[in-house]
Amino acid sequence: MKKQHITKHLKRKEMERKAMTKKGEQMQFTASTKQEYTFQHPGLRESIRMRDRAKTETGSSAELLYSEFMEHVIFTAENGRANWDHFEEHGGLSEVMKAASRFVFQDV
């Protein structure tokens, strides 16, 4: 094998290894409402599955995607998982969902 080919192969393997480390990675996020959240990355494969599950016949559904984020990504200090009732009470839904989306899909 040529040296250049081996180098590309090793770089690809390193990128794959780094991608695998996304699963379980956490990030703290404080919304403008002063609510604190922990985002936990579900892994690249699960991220793609979440996006696929949010698709409908007419395109993507924000409601379905947000539900996926609440189920798999967004956690609160007081109740564990975020839910619709939490955002009804505390607000900040759009801000938190945009931040969660950037966190989850940053490498997809």
Secondary structure, 3 states (H helix, E strand, C coil): CCHHHHHHHHHHHHHHHHHHCCCCCEEEEECCCCCEEEEECCCHHHHHHHHHHCEECCEECHHHHHHHHHHHCEEECCCEECCHHHHHHHCCHHHHHHHHHHHHHCCC
